[in-house]
Amino acid sequence: MLRASFNEGEMSRRARVDRTPEQKLEIVLEGLKSGNIAETCRRYEIGPNLYYRWKDEALKGASPALGGRSAAA
């Protein structure tokens, strides 16, 4: 039987990195251009769920900027 080894009371987690909106957009665009989301996420040490959340937020913001209907309208 395999068991994960943890130091008592400590879990291994990556340090949180606060990224600017510009950095988030750059990461999203890189993933879209390359077509390889998994590789992009590994390169920037983010989870795929976070990547797709940023992508959805970017697309929501792009629609009003391009003359589309906003969610508030």
Buried (B, 14 or more C-beta within 10 A) or exposed (E): EEEEEEEEEEEEEEEEEEBEEEEBBEBBEBBEEEEEBEEBBEEBEBEEEEBBBBBEBBEEEEEEEEEEEEEEE
